[in-house]
Amino acid sequence: MRKSGFYPKLAWGNIVRNRQFYVPYLLTLMGTAAAFYIIAALAGARDLPVMTRYIYLSMFMLIGLFVIAIFAVIFLSYTNSFLMKRRRKELGLYNVLGMGKRNIARMLGMETVYTAIIGIGGGILAGLLLQKLVSLLLCRIMNFHGAFAFYVSVEGILYTAVLFTLILIGNLAVNLIRVGRQSPMELMRSASAGEREPKSNWPLAILGILALGGGYGIAVFTNNAGMAFALYFPAVFLVILGTYALFSAVSIVVLKAMRKNKRYYYQTRHFIGVSGMLYRMRRNAVGLANICILSTMVLVMVSGTLSLYVSSQRTLDKEFPAELSVAVRYQADNTPAFDPDAFTARLLADLREKGCPAETLYSYRRVTVPMDEIPGGYLRRHEYQAQTKDVYFLTAADAAAITGEQPADFAPVTLRFPLTAAAEQGSTDEYSEITVDAARLTEAVPALGGAFVNINAPIWLAVRDDAALQTIWDTQAAAQRIRISGGTPNAMVWQIFCRLDADSETQLTAAGELDFGQGYMDSEVGSWERVDVDSKENFTQDYFSINGGFFFLGLFLGFLFIMAAVLIIYYKQVSEGYEDRERYRIMQDVGLERKMVKESIGSQILVVFFAPLLVAAIHVAFDFQLMLHLLTMFGLHEAGVTLLCTAGTFLVFAVIYGLVYLLTARTYYRIVQ
């Protein structure tokens, strides 16, 4: 067997003969390698005109590299295990015919070499061909005005080759260990092994139910973004654990309970269906759980990132009603007092000198205090708790000028400001307390930071006049100075929005050159602590860079996971086809009609095939509330948008899932027949 070229020819012949299994595997290897190379190339792209936007891109691509690398290790190991399971009888036959374990090892080594050349080499080549197209798509999604120049990433090629070579070498090592430990007869019998009736695993079934209940419970009872962020990954772990237990143990327990019901079980249709499902669930539990988890990941990633992306412009328009936002923070009892009119005149003059004429859209004053809702009012918080929200106070006249509606439903509201740390925790009654008439606004007033920074949606309260607003500021300022021994109170904020009559570049330049100093005092304008200048154009670029990057990553990884799910489904259908072919013949031999046998097996296939999709839909339904809380951390407070994106994503995915079923079912029925 040392004849030159024997092992390469034998290995290539094995791949050709087993092309029904190898072709999908090689295509998946190529797709995963191409995806890894493209992400690696994008992570190294430094031809963007704005460095901060490159930082966003690099961050997202590094996350993608890590996820794809972990995915490649797990998934390629799983598919390799399936391939070897289908080939054990073949390898056992080689062993019986005289090939030793070393000869088989050399043959498998050559097969790995061919797999590496075709899969890794083809993947890198596909990545090079698709790199420009993906770059253009990324530019479009992230709102980049320029495109990446095409280049060959030597580092990306090297990283891709090393990673996937190591994975294939690891799979080869596992295969050699398995073959070396089994005798030829064990290898040949392994194809028919595992046909014993599955046993009820009550401990695993109970653990699965508890895990699912725990994950779902976290999703249902989490009521703010902070808790959602802290508990999301523990909830995901519990749901994954529960999913595996659901398909491998809970399903067996349920089917055996159905079999114990004699009136139900001893009917021809039910007898065949329940018996067949018992063995199907035993063989396919892990594969079905993998399909379910991959489907859930696709639905959550794509729907969440899509929600952020489609709502980006709407969120920006809410936060920036005009092209320029200027917020002046000042202490209302400082002298000389801040003069909004004088500041406006200076601001407009500065913009005009910079070639960017401007006009005022509107301005208003507000006081922002972090508070907890209590019966009949609000409690001041110096340290944020999970339930703490920023409460924005402004006058009814300003609210009406901005929203176009006069605030109604004024009611007495108690505002409680603790004077000591013990009072804040409820241990004493040392408070400074006032009652004001206030109306809660249903729509948030534009205020930079209101939608983008607040984890919990802020509360807007309109008070009757300037005197009430000043009273609130005076009370919180006095309490703060007592509570923190001379601490600085929350500032009064005067916000102005200006329309700019200039092109985008001029707007960006003018806004960037506005400089009012820090802690400035002026005889004409007065005194202030800080001036925050924000350009809508600049904020739009950064906001779309972040949300677009998330959306691109969600789409990219979603496509990768769909590809993995399709391969698992294909292998499952092929595997079941070979197993059902013998079962199909036996059932006909014992006298069952061909039509009844076909209907029974067809119904089982449908149930097993669509069970992961149904369970994934349930997972997403419970995850929806958690996702809403997490999205508020990115400025999205619109449940309706997220609901529509989730429903749309599920419908599209269900259509793709159904098409995959139709295509793979053809292969199944061709094998059976």
C-alpha positions as CSV (number, residue, x, y, z in Angstrom):
1,M,0.0,0.0,0.0
2,R,3.0,2.3,-0.4
3,K,2.5,2.7,-4.1
4,S,3.0,6.4,-5.0
5,G,-0.3,8.2,-5.5
6,F,-2.4,5.4,-3.9
7,Y,-3.6,7.3,-0.9
8,P,-4.3,10.6,-2.8
9,K,-6.4,8.7,-5.4
10,L,-8.2,6.7,-2.7
11,A,-8.9,9.8,-0.6
12,W,-10.2,11.7,-3.7
13,G,-12.4,8.7,-4.7
14,N,-13.9,8.7,-1.2
15,I,-14.8,12.3,-1.4
16,V,-16.4,11.8,-4.8
17,R,-18.4,8.8,-3.7
18,N,-19.6,10.5,-0.6
19,R,-20.2,13.8,-2.4
20,Q,-23.8,13.8,-1.1
21,F,-22.3,14.6,2.3
22,Y,-19.0,16.3,1.4
23,V,-20.3,18.9,-1.1
24,P,-22.6,20.7,1.5
25,Y,-19.8,20.4,4.1
26,L,-17.2,21.9,1.7
27,L,-19.6,24.7,0.7
28,T,-20.2,25.5,4.4
29,L,-16.5,25.5,5.1
30,M,-15.9,27.8,2.1
31,G,-18.7,30.2,3.3
32,T,-17.4,30.3,6.8
33,A,-13.9,30.9,5.7
34,A,-15.0,33.6,3.3
35,A,-17.0,35.3,6.0
36,F,-14.0,35.3,8.4
37,Y,-11.7,36.7,5.7
38,I,-14.1,39.5,4.8
39,I,-14.6,40.5,8.4
40,A,-10.8,40.4,9.0
41,A,-10.2,42.6,6.0
42,L,-12.8,45.1,7.1
43,A,-11.4,45.2,10.6
44,G,-8.0,46.2,9.0
45,A,-9.5,48.9,6.7
46,R,-8.0,52.3,7.6
47,D,-9.0,54.4,4.6
48,L,-12.0,56.1,6.2
49,P,-11.7,59.9,6.4
50,V,-12.9,60.1,10.0
51,M,-10.9,58.1,12.6
52,T,-13.7,57.9,15.1
53,R,-15.9,56.2,12.5
54,Y,-13.1,53.7,11.8
55,I,-13.0,52.9,15.5
56,Y,-16.7,52.0,15.4
57,L,-16.2,49.8,12.4
58,S,-13.1,48.1,13.9
59,M,-15.0,47.4,17.1
60,F,-17.9,45.8,15.3
61,M,-15.6,43.7,13.0
62,L,-13.5,42.5,16.0
63,I,-16.7,41.3,17.7
64,G,-17.7,39.6,14.4
65,L,-14.3,37.9,14.2
66,F,-14.6,36.5,17.6
67,V,-18.1,35.2,17.1
68,I,-17.3,33.6,13.7
69,A,-14.2,31.9,15.1
70,I,-16.1,30.4,18.0
71,F,-18.9,29.4,15.6
72,A,-16.5,27.8,13.2
73,V,-14.9,25.6,15.9
74,I,-18.2,24.4,17.2
75,F,-20.1,24.0,13.9
76,L,-17.3,22.4,11.9
77,S,-16.7,19.9,14.7
78,Y,-20.4,19.1,14.7
79,T,-20.5,18.5,11.0
80,N,-17.3,16.5,11.1
81,S,-18.9,14.2,13.7
82,F,-21.9,13.7,11.4
83,L,-19.7,12.8,8.4
84,M,-17.7,10.3,10.4
85,K,-20.8,8.7,11.8
86,R,-22.1,8.1,8.2
87,R,-18.7,6.7,7.2
88,R,-17.9,4.3,10.0
89,K,-19.2,1.3,8.2
90,E,-17.1,2.2,5.2
91,L,-14.0,2.6,7.3
92,G,-14.7,-0.7,9.1
93,L,-14.9,-2.4,5.7
94,Y,-11.5,-1.0,4.7
95,N,-10.1,-2.4,7.9
96,V,-11.7,-5.8,7.3
97,L,-10.2,-5.9,3.8
98,G,-6.7,-5.5,5.1
99,M,-6.1,-1.8,5.6
100,G,-4.5,-1.2,9.0
101,K,-5.3,1.8,11.2
102,R,-2.2,3.6,10.0
103,N,-3.2,3.2,6.4
104,I,-6.7,4.5,7.2
105,A,-5.1,7.4,9.1
106,R,-3.0,8.3,6.0
107,M,-6.2,8.1,3.8
108,L,-8.1,10.4,6.2
109,G,-5.1,12.7,6.3
110,M,-5.2,13.1,2.5
111,E,-8.9,13.7,2.7
112,T,-8.2,16.5,5.2
113,V,-5.6,18.0,2.8
114,Y,-8.1,18.0,-0.1
115,T,-10.8,19.5,2.2
116,A,-8.4,22.2,3.3
117,I,-7.4,23.1,-0.2
118,I,-10.9,23.2,-1.5
119,G,-12.6,24.6,1.6
120,I,-10.0,27.1,2.9
121,G,-8.6,28.1,-0.5
122,G,-12.0,28.4,-2.1
123,G,-13.2,30.4,0.9
124,I,-10.4,32.9,0.8
125,L,-10.9,33.2,-3.0
126,A,-14.7,33.7,-2.5
127,G,-13.9,36.3,0.2
128,L,-11.6,38.2,-2.1
129,L,-14.3,38.3,-4.8
130,L,-17.1,39.3,-2.4
131,Q,-15.0,41.8,-0.3
132,K,-15.8,44.8,-2.5
133,L,-19.5,44.1,-2.7
134,V,-19.7,43.6,1.1
135,S,-17.7,46.8,1.6
136,L,-20.2,48.8,-0.6
137,L,-23.1,47.3,1.4
138,L,-21.4,48.3,4.6
139,C,-20.9,51.9,3.4
140,R,-24.5,52.1,2.5
141,I,-25.7,50.8,5.8
142,M,-23.3,52.8,7.9
143,N,-24.1,56.0,5.9
144,F,-20.4,56.4,4.8
145,H,-20.2,58.8,1.9
146,G,-17.0,57.3,0.5
147,A,-16.3,53.6,-0.4
148,F,-13.4,51.4,0.8
149,A,-10.6,51.0,-1.7
150,F,-10.2,47.4,-2.6
151,Y,-7.1,45.7,-1.3
152,V,-5.9,42.2,-0.5
153,S,-5.6,41.8,3.3
154,V,-2.5,39.6,3.8
155,E,-3.2,39.5,7.5
156,G,-6.8,38.4,6.8
157,I,-5.6,35.6,4.5
158,L,-3.1,34.4,7.1
159,Y,-5.5,34.5,10.0
160,T,-8.1,32.6,8.0
161,A,-5.7,29.9,6.8
162,V,-4.3,29.4,10.3
163,L,-7.7,29.2,12.1
164,F,-9.4,26.8,9.7
165,T,-6.3,24.7,9.3
166,L,-6.1,24.2,13.0
167,I,-9.8,23.3,13.1
168,L,-9.4,20.7,10.4
169,I,-6.3,19.3,12.1
170,G,-8.3,19.1,15.4
171,N,-11.2,17.3,13.6
172,L,-8.7,14.9,12.0
173,A,-7.2,14.1,15.4
174,V,-10.6,13.4,16.9
175,N,-11.4,11.1,13.9
176,L,-8.2,9.2,14.3
177,I,-8.8,8.7,18.0
178,R,-12.3,7.4,17.4
179,V,-11.2,5.0,14.6
180,G,-8.2,3.8,16.7
181,R,-10.4,2.9,19.7
182,Q,-12.9,0.8,17.7
183,S,-12.5,-2.6,16.2
184,P,-13.5,-3.3,12.6
185,M,-16.7,-5.0,13.7
186,E,-17.7,-2.1,16.0
187,L,-17.2,0.3,13.1
188,M,-19.4,-1.8,10.8
189,R,-22.1,-2.2,13.3
190,S,-22.1,1.5,14.3
191,A,-24.5,2.4,11.4
192,S,-27.2,0.4,13.0
193,A,-26.4,1.2,16.6
194,G,-28.7,3.3,18.8
195,E,-32.0,1.6,17.7
196,R,-32.9,0.7,21.3
197,E,-36.0,2.4,22.7
198,P,-35.0,5.6,24.4
199,K,-35.5,5.7,28.2
200,S,-37.3,8.5,30.0
201,N,-34.8,10.8,31.6
202,W,-36.9,12.4,34.3
203,P,-34.0,14.3,36.0
204,L,-33.0,15.9,32.7
205,A,-36.6,16.6,31.8
206,I,-37.3,18.3,35.1
207,L,-34.0,20.3,34.8
208,G,-35.0,21.4,31.3
209,I,-38.4,22.6,32.5
210,L,-36.9,24.5,35.4
211,A,-34.2,26.0,33.1
212,L,-36.8,27.2,30.6
213,G,-39.0,28.5,33.4
214,G,-36.0,30.4,34.9
215,G,-35.1,31.9,31.5
216,Y,-38.6,32.9,30.7
217,G,-39.1,34.2,34.3
218,I,-36.2,36.5,34.0
219,A,-37.6,37.8,30.7
220,V,-41.0,38.4,32.1
221,F,-40.1,40.0,35.4
222,T,-37.2,42.2,34.3
223,N,-38.5,45.7,34.3
224,N,-35.6,48.0,33.4
225,A,-32.5,48.1,31.1
226,G,-30.0,47.7,33.9
227,M,-31.5,44.4,35.1
228,A,-31.9,43.3,31.5
229,F,-28.2,43.9,30.7
230,A,-27.1,42.1,33.9
231,L,-29.4,39.1,33.5
232,Y,-29.5,38.7,29.7
233,F,-26.7,36.2,29.3
234,P,-27.8,34.1,32.4
235,A,-31.2,34.0,30.8
236,V,-29.8,32.9,27.4
237,F,-27.8,30.1,29.1
238,L,-30.9,28.8,30.9
239,V,-32.9,28.9,27.7
240,I,-30.2,27.0,25.7
241,L,-29.9,24.4,28.5
242,G,-33.7,24.1,28.6
243,T,-33.8,23.8,24.8
244,Y,-31.5,20.8,24.7
245,A,-33.3,19.2,27.5
246,L,-36.7,19.9,25.8
247,F,-35.8,18.0,22.7
248,S,-33.7,15.2,24.3
249,A,-35.7,14.5,27.4
250,V,-39.0,16.3,27.8
251,S,-40.1,15.2,24.3
252,I,-39.4,11.5,25.2
253,V,-41.3,11.8,28.5
254,V,-44.3,13.4,26.7
255,L,-44.3,10.7,23.9
256,K,-44.2,7.9,26.4
257,A,-47.0,9.4,28.4
258,M,-49.0,9.4,25.1
259,R,-48.2,5.8,24.6
260,K,-49.5,4.9,28.0
261,N,-52.9,6.2,27.0
262,K,-54.1,2.9,25.4
263,R,-57.3,4.4,23.9
264,Y,-55.2,6.9,22.0
265,Y,-52.1,4.8,21.3
266,Y,-53.8,1.7,19.9
267,Q,-55.0,3.3,16.7
268,T,-53.1,2.7,13.5
269,R,-52.2,6.3,12.8
270,H,-51.3,7.1,16.4
271,F,-49.4,3.8,16.9
272,I,-47.1,4.4,14.0
273,G,-46.7,8.1,14.6
274,V,-45.9,7.9,18.4
275,S,-43.5,4.9,17.9
276,G,-41.7,6.6,15.0
277,M,-41.4,9.9,16.9
278,L,-39.8,8.2,19.9
279,Y,-36.9,7.0,17.8
280,R,-36.7,10.2,15.7
281,M,-36.4,12.4,18.9
282,R,-33.7,10.1,20.2
283,R,-31.6,10.4,17.1
284,N,-32.3,14.0,16.2
285,A,-32.5,15.7,19.6
286,V,-29.2,17.5,19.5
287,G,-29.7,18.5,15.8
288,L,-33.1,19.8,16.5
289,A,-31.9,21.8,19.5
290,N,-29.1,23.2,17.4
291,I,-31.5,24.3,14.7
292,C,-33.8,25.9,17.3
293,I,-31.0,27.8,18.9
294,L,-29.5,29.0,15.6
295,S,-33.0,30.1,14.5
296,T,-33.5,32.0,17.7
297,M,-30.2,33.7,17.4
298,V,-31.0,34.8,13.8
299,L,-34.4,36.1,14.8
300,V,-33.1,38.0,17.8
301,M,-30.0,39.5,16.1
302,V,-31.7,40.6,12.9
303,S,-34.9,41.9,14.5
304,G,-33.0,43.8,17.2
305,T,-30.4,45.4,14.9
306,L,-33.1,46.1,12.3
307,S,-35.2,47.9,14.9
308,L,-32.3,50.2,15.8
309,Y,-31.5,50.9,12.2
310,V,-34.9,51.7,10.8
311,S,-35.7,53.9,13.8
312,S,-32.4,55.8,13.6
313,Q,-33.6,58.8,11.5
314,R,-36.8,59.1,13.4
315,T,-34.9,59.1,16.7
316,L,-32.5,61.7,15.4
317,D,-35.4,63.9,14.1
318,K,-37.0,63.8,17.5
319,E,-33.8,64.7,19.3
320,F,-32.7,67.3,16.8
321,P,-35.7,69.4,15.5
322,A,-33.1,71.7,13.9
323,E,-29.5,71.4,12.6
324,L,-27.8,72.8,15.7
325,S,-28.4,72.2,19.4
326,V,-26.8,74.3,22.1
327,A,-27.3,73.6,25.8
328,V,-26.0,76.0,28.4
329,R,-25.7,74.7,32.0
330,Y,-25.6,77.3,34.8
331,Q,-26.4,77.8,38.4
332,A,-29.5,79.9,38.7
333,D,-28.3,81.8,41.8
334,N,-24.9,82.9,40.3
335,T,-24.1,86.5,39.6
336,P,-24.0,87.9,37.1
337,A,-27.1,86.0,36.1
338,F,-27.1,84.1,32.8
339,D,-28.9,86.1,30.0
340,P,-30.4,83.8,27.3
341,D,-31.2,86.7,25.0
342,A,-27.7,88.1,25.0
343,F,-26.3,84.6,24.5
344,T,-28.6,84.0,21.5
345,A,-27.4,87.2,19.9
346,R,-23.8,86.2,20.3
347,L,-24.4,82.7,19.0
348,L,-26.1,83.9,15.9
349,A,-23.4,86.5,15.3
350,D,-20.6,83.9,15.6
351,L,-22.4,81.5,13.2
352,R,-22.9,84.3,10.7
353,E,-19.2,85.2,10.8
354,K,-18.3,81.6,10.1
355,G,-20.4,81.6,6.9
356,C,-23.3,79.7,8.4
357,P,-26.3,82.0,8.8
358,A,-28.8,80.7,11.5
359,E,-32.2,81.4,12.9
360,T,-33.7,80.3,16.2
361,L,-36.3,77.6,16.0
362,Y,-37.1,77.7,19.8
363,S,-35.5,77.7,23.2
364,Y,-36.6,76.7,26.7
365,R,-35.3,76.2,30.2
366,R,-35.4,72.9,32.2
367,V,-34.3,71.4,35.5
368,T,-33.3,67.8,35.4
369,V,-33.3,65.7,38.6
370,P,-32.8,61.9,39.0
371,M,-35.9,60.7,41.0
372,D,-37.9,57.6,41.9
373,E,-41.6,57.6,41.6
374,I,-43.4,57.3,44.9
375,P,-47.1,57.5,45.8
376,G,-48.2,61.0,45.0
377,G,-44.9,62.3,43.7
378,Y,-41.2,61.8,43.3
379,L,-38.1,61.2,45.6
380,R,-34.7,62.7,44.7
381,R,-31.9,60.2,44.1
382,H,-28.2,61.0,44.4
383,E,-27.2,57.5,43.3
384,Y,-29.0,55.9,40.5
385,Q,-31.0,52.7,41.3
386,A,-32.6,50.3,38.8
387,Q,-35.9,52.2,38.9
388,T,-34.4,55.7,38.9
389,K,-35.4,58.0,36.0
390,D,-34.4,61.5,35.0
391,V,-37.3,63.9,35.6
392,Y,-37.3,66.9,33.3
393,F,-39.2,70.0,34.6
394,L,-40.1,72.9,32.2
395,T,-42.8,75.6,32.1
396,A,-46.2,75.0,30.5
397,A,-45.6,77.9,28.2
398,D,-42.3,76.4,26.8
399,A,-44.0,73.0,26.5
400,A,-46.9,74.5,24.5
401,A,-44.5,76.4,22.2
402,I,-42.6,73.2,21.4
403,T,-45.4,70.6,21.2
404,G,-48.1,72.9,19.9
405,E,-50.5,71.7,22.7
406,Q,-51.2,73.3,26.0
407,P,-50.5,70.9,28.9
408,A,-53.6,69.8,30.7
409,D,-54.5,67.7,33.7
410,F,-52.4,69.6,36.2
411,A,-52.4,68.0,39.6
412,P,-50.5,68.5,42.8
413,V,-47.2,66.6,42.8
414,T,-45.0,66.1,45.9
415,L,-41.3,66.5,45.4
416,R,-39.2,65.1,48.2
417,F,-35.5,66.0,48.5
418,P,-33.5,64.1,51.2
419,L,-31.2,66.1,53.4
420,T,-29.2,63.1,54.5
421,A,-28.1,59.7,53.1
422,A,-30.2,58.0,55.7
423,A,-33.3,59.9,54.6
424,E,-32.6,58.9,51.0
425,Q,-32.7,55.2,52.1
426,G,-35.9,55.8,54.1
427,S,-34.3,55.5,57.6
428,T,-35.2,59.0,58.7
429,D,-37.7,61.7,57.7
430,E,-35.1,64.5,57.2
431,Y,-36.5,65.9,53.9
432,S,-37.0,69.1,52.2
433,E,-40.5,68.8,50.5
434,I,-42.5,70.9,48.2
435,T,-45.8,70.4,46.3
436,V,-46.2,71.9,42.8
437,D,-48.9,71.7,40.2
438,A,-47.6,69.6,37.3
439,A,-48.8,67.9,34.1
440,R,-47.0,64.9,32.7
441,L,-46.3,65.2,29.0
442,T,-47.0,62.2,26.8
443,E,-44.3,63.1,24.3
444,A,-40.7,63.9,25.2
445,V,-39.5,67.4,24.4
446,P,-36.3,67.4,22.3
447,A,-33.3,67.5,24.6
448,L,-29.9,66.2,23.6
449,G,-29.1,63.2,25.8
450,G,-32.8,62.5,26.6
451,A,-33.1,59.7,24.1
452,F,-29.5,58.7,23.7
453,V,-28.2,58.5,27.3
454,N,-31.1,57.6,29.5
455,I,-31.4,53.8,30.1
456,N,-34.9,54.4,31.5
457,A,-37.2,56.6,29.5
458,P,-37.2,60.1,31.1
459,I,-40.3,61.7,32.6
460,W,-41.3,65.2,31.4
461,L,-43.3,67.4,33.8
462,A,-44.7,70.8,32.8
463,V,-45.2,73.2,35.7
464,R,-47.4,76.3,35.6
465,D,-44.8,79.1,35.4
466,D,-41.2,80.3,35.8
467,A,-41.7,80.9,39.5
468,A,-42.6,77.2,40.0
469,L,-39.6,76.1,38.0
470,Q,-37.3,78.4,40.0
471,T,-38.8,77.0,43.3
472,I,-37.9,73.5,42.2
473,W,-34.4,74.5,41.4
474,D,-33.9,76.4,44.6
475,T,-35.3,73.5,46.7
476,Q,-33.1,70.8,45.1
477,A,-30.0,73.2,45.2
478,A,-30.4,73.8,48.9
479,A,-31.0,70.1,49.7
480,Q,-28.0,69.1,47.6
481,R,-25.7,71.6,49.4
482,I,-26.8,70.2,52.8
483,R,-26.8,66.5,51.7
484,I,-23.3,66.7,50.2
485,S,-21.9,69.4,52.5
486,G,-21.6,72.1,50.0
487,G,-22.0,69.9,46.9
488,T,-22.8,71.4,43.5
489,P,-26.6,71.4,42.7
490,N,-28.0,70.1,39.5
491,A,-27.6,72.9,36.9
492,M,-30.4,74.8,35.3
493,V,-30.2,74.1,31.5
494,W,-31.2,76.5,28.8
495,Q,-31.5,74.8,25.4
496,I,-31.7,76.4,22.0
497,F,-32.2,74.9,18.6
498,C,-31.1,76.8,15.5
499,R,-31.8,76.2,11.8
500,L,-28.6,76.6,9.7
501,D,-28.6,77.8,6.1
502,A,-25.4,76.1,4.8
503,D,-24.2,72.9,3.3
504,S,-23.3,69.9,5.5
505,E,-19.5,70.5,5.5
506,T,-20.0,74.2,6.5
507,Q,-22.4,73.2,9.3
508,L,-19.9,70.7,10.7
509,T,-17.0,73.2,10.6
510,A,-19.0,76.0,12.1
511,A,-20.4,73.9,15.0
512,G,-16.9,72.5,15.7
513,E,-15.4,76.0,15.9
514,L,-17.9,77.3,18.4
515,D,-16.1,77.8,21.7
516,F,-17.6,79.4,24.7
517,G,-15.1,78.3,27.3
518,Q,-15.7,76.5,30.6
519,G,-17.0,78.2,33.7
520,Y,-17.1,81.5,31.8
521,M,-18.3,84.9,33.2
522,D,-19.2,87.7,30.9
523,S,-20.6,91.2,31.8
524,E,-23.1,91.0,28.9
525,V,-24.1,87.3,28.8
526,G,-23.6,86.4,32.5
527,S,-22.1,83.2,33.9
528,W,-22.4,79.5,33.1
529,E,-20.7,76.2,33.9
530,R,-20.6,74.5,30.5
531,V,-21.9,75.0,26.9
532,D,-22.6,71.8,24.9
533,V,-22.7,72.3,21.1
534,D,-24.0,69.5,19.0
535,S,-24.5,69.4,15.2
536,K,-27.2,67.2,13.8
537,E,-25.0,66.4,10.8
538,N,-22.2,65.1,13.1
539,F,-24.5,63.2,15.4
540,T,-26.2,61.6,12.3
541,Q,-22.9,60.3,11.0
542,D,-21.9,58.8,14.3
543,Y,-25.4,57.5,15.1
544,F,-25.7,55.7,11.7
545,S,-22.2,54.4,12.1
546,I,-23.1,52.7,15.4
547,N,-26.6,51.5,14.5
548,G,-25.5,50.6,10.9
549,G,-22.6,48.7,12.2
550,F,-24.9,46.7,14.5
551,F,-27.3,46.0,11.7
552,F,-24.5,44.9,9.3
553,L,-23.1,42.6,11.9
554,G,-26.6,41.2,12.7
555,L,-27.2,40.5,9.0
556,F,-23.8,39.0,8.4
557,L,-23.9,36.7,11.4
558,G,-27.6,35.9,10.7
559,F,-26.7,34.7,7.2
560,L,-23.9,32.6,8.6
561,F,-26.2,31.0,11.2
562,I,-28.9,30.4,8.5
563,M,-26.3,28.6,6.4
564,A,-25.4,26.4,9.4
565,A,-29.0,25.7,10.1
566,V,-29.6,24.7,6.5
567,L,-26.6,22.3,6.6
568,I,-27.9,20.7,9.8
569,I,-31.4,20.3,8.2
570,Y,-29.9,18.8,5.1
571,Y,-27.8,16.3,7.0
572,K,-30.8,15.5,9.2
573,Q,-33.0,14.8,6.1
574,V,-30.4,12.6,4.5
575,S,-29.7,10.7,7.7
576,E,-33.4,10.1,8.2
577,G,-33.9,9.1,4.6
578,Y,-31.4,6.2,4.9
579,E,-32.9,5.2,8.2
580,D,-36.5,5.4,7.1
581,R,-35.8,3.5,3.9
582,E,-35.4,0.3,5.8
583,R,-38.2,1.1,8.2
584,Y,-40.5,1.9,5.2
585,R,-39.8,-1.6,3.7
586,I,-40.4,-3.4,7.0
587,M,-43.8,-1.7,7.6
588,Q,-44.9,-2.7,4.1
589,D,-43.7,-6.3,4.7
590,V,-45.9,-6.6,7.8
591,G,-49.0,-5.6,5.7
592,L,-49.4,-1.8,6.1
593,E,-50.6,0.0,3.0
594,R,-48.1,2.1,1.1
595,K,-50.3,5.2,1.3
596,M,-50.7,4.9,5.1
597,V,-46.9,4.4,5.7
598,K,-46.1,7.4,3.5
599,E,-48.6,9.6,5.3
600,S,-47.3,8.5,8.7
601,I,-43.7,9.1,7.9
602,G,-44.6,12.4,6.1
603,S,-46.4,13.7,9.2
604,Q,-43.6,12.7,11.5
605,I,-41.1,14.6,9.2
606,L,-43.3,17.7,9.3
607,V,-43.6,17.7,13.1
608,V,-39.9,17.1,13.6
609,F,-38.9,19.7,11.0
610,F,-41.1,22.5,12.2
611,A,-40.8,21.9,15.9
612,P,-37.6,24.0,16.1
613,L,-39.2,26.9,14.4
614,L,-42.2,26.8,16.7
615,V,-40.0,26.6,19.8
616,A,-37.8,29.4,18.4
617,A,-40.9,31.6,18.0
618,I,-41.8,31.0,21.7
619,H,-38.2,31.9,22.7
620,V,-38.4,35.1,20.8
621,A,-41.8,36.0,22.2
622,F,-40.5,35.7,25.7
623,D,-37.2,37.5,24.8
624,F,-39.1,40.5,23.3
625,Q,-39.5,42.3,26.6
626,L,-35.8,41.9,27.4
627,M,-34.9,43.1,24.0
628,L,-37.0,46.2,24.4
629,H,-35.1,47.1,27.6
630,L,-31.7,46.5,26.0
631,L,-32.6,48.7,23.0
632,T,-33.4,51.6,25.3
633,M,-29.6,51.7,26.0
634,F,-29.2,52.8,22.4
635,G,-31.9,55.4,22.5
636,L,-34.8,53.3,21.1
637,H,-38.0,53.6,23.2
638,E,-40.5,52.6,20.6
639,A,-42.0,49.1,21.2
640,G,-44.2,49.3,18.1
641,V,-41.2,49.6,15.8
642,T,-39.5,46.6,17.4
643,L,-42.7,44.6,17.3
644,L,-43.1,45.2,13.6
645,C,-39.4,44.4,12.9
646,T,-39.6,41.2,14.9
647,A,-42.8,40.0,13.2
648,G,-41.4,40.9,9.8
649,T,-38.1,39.1,10.5
650,F,-40.0,36.0,11.7
651,L,-42.2,35.9,8.6
652,V,-39.2,36.2,6.2
653,F,-37.3,33.6,8.2
654,A,-40.3,31.2,8.2
655,V,-40.6,31.5,4.4
656,I,-36.8,30.7,4.1
657,Y,-37.3,27.8,6.5
658,G,-40.2,26.4,4.5
659,L,-38.2,26.7,1.2
660,V,-35.4,24.8,2.8
661,Y,-37.8,22.1,3.9
662,L,-39.2,21.7,0.4
663,L,-35.7,21.5,-1.1
664,T,-34.3,19.0,1.4
665,A,-37.5,16.9,1.5
666,R,-36.9,16.1,-2.2
667,T,-33.6,14.6,-1.2
668,Y,-35.3,12.6,1.6
669,Y,-38.0,11.1,-0.6
670,R,-35.5,10.3,-3.3
671,I,-33.5,8.3,-0.8
672,V,-36.6,6.6,0.7
673,Q,-38.0,5.6,-2.7
